[in-house]
Amino acid sequence: MAAKDAPSLPAGRPRAAAALPLNALRAFDAVARRGSLRAAADELRVVPGAVRQQMASLEDSLGVALLSREGGRVALTHAGRRFADAVAVALDILTRAADEITDAERRRRIRLGAPMPLAANWLIPRLPRLMADLPALEIDIIPVDVAFTLADRPDLDALIVGGEYRPLPDIAAFGFMKDEFGLVGTPAEAAKLQGAVDGDEASAAVAIVARDVAYLLDDWFRESGTPPLRFHKRFETETLELAIAAAKAGLGIVAAPRASIERELAEGLLVAPLGFVARPVGYRLCCRSMDAEGKAILALRAWLTREGAGKLPGSAE
C-alpha cells in the first residue's frame, strides 16, 4: 500500500502543483467530505464518471494516489487524508476571499423617495459627497408627494419623510435630522410680514398656502406661540414645491421646512424674519422592517445621520 500511497514520478516529469485543476480539487474535497464518488457527484450535480475522471486527473498531476479502491468502495489514503485537510482550508480561504471581493465591488442599488423640495435643495447638492463616501451604493432619488408612504410606492426601497409623516405598521423609521420650519419670503415680502406682526395695518402681506401641506401655516403660529395674523390675501398652490417657487417670485410668504429651502436661505433669496420652529419629530429614513438591517440601508442611515448633524444655513449657533 505504501507504494500506492506515494508512487515515484516518471523520470524527468516535473510536479505540477502550481497548475492543479480547480474543478478536480473541488471534486476531491466533495469525495473526502461525502465518502463516496456517487455522493460527491450528487453534491456537484454531475455524473459519477465525471468525478472519477477529475480524481484521476488530480492523482496524475500530483503523482500520488489519494484514494484506495477496494471492492467498489473508495477510501482516503494517508496522503489523501493529509491533502484533504489542506484542500478544505484552501477552498475555504478562496471562498471567503471571493465573497469579500464581491461584496466590496458589488454596487447595491437603493430607490430612495424624497419630497421634491427636500430632494432638490438638500439631498441632490449632497449627492456627490454621498457617492464618494458610499461607493458601493447606487442611489436612485425618486421625487414623491409629501404625503406619500411606502405603501403608496411599493417600487421604493426607502423614503425620507418629515415631521408630518406617521409610520405605518411593518415600517421602520430612523431619525437623522431636525425638522424646522418657518415663514419665509423675499426680503421685500419678509418686511411686509414683519410689519404685520408689528401692527402695521397698511401691511399687504400675502400668505401662500400649499394644498398638500395646508396645515403648515397654522402649525407654525401655534407651535411658535405667535398670535395668528390676518393676511391681506391667500394665494394657493397645489404643492409645496410650487409654493416655494411662488415665494421666490415675490408673491408672498410661505410656511416651509428649512431643509427644503436651504439654497435659497444661503443665497439670501428667501429670509425668515420670525425665525424657525423645531417640529416634535425630525426627518426620518423609513424602510420596510425586513430591510432595516441590510447593509445598504445601514450604510445610508449612518451617512444621513452624519449629514443631518451638520448646521443648516440660517440656523442658530
Secondary structure, DSSP 4 states (H G I P E B T S, - for coil): -HHHHSPPPPTTPPP-GGG--HHHHHHHHHHHHHSSHHHHHHHHTS-HHHHHHHHHHHHHHHTS--EEEETTEEEE-HHHHHHHHHHHHHHHHHHHHHHHHHHHHPPEEEEEEEEHHHIIIIIHHHHHHHHHH-TTEEEEEEEE-TT--TTT-TT-SEEEE-TT--PPTTEEEEEEE--EEEEEB-HHHHHHHHHHHTT-TT---EEEEEGGGTHHHHHHHHHHTPPPP--SEEEEESSHHHHHHHHHTTS-EEEEEGGGGHHHHHHTSSB-TT-EEE-SS-EEEEEEGGGTTSHHHHHHHHHHHHHHTSPPTT---
